[in-house]
């Protein structure tokens, strides 16, 4: 298995995690600050992993 493909898969999992955290809002207060920050960190990691995977394949 190529390392670039592994990075693309990892980026997909991180993107799914970011989406899951973004969609899980509290019933009363909406999204909390830590939820937004954690989703942003996961999104940034997903973008970096995906870009790295694409560059490894090229």
Number of C-alpha atoms within 10 A of each C-alpha: 5 9 12 19 16 14 21 22 16 17 24 17 14 22 21 15 17 22 15 12 17 17 12 11 14 10 7 6 7 10 15 11 9 9 18 15 12 15 21 16 14 21 20 16 17 24 17 15 22 23 16 18 21 14 10 14 13 7
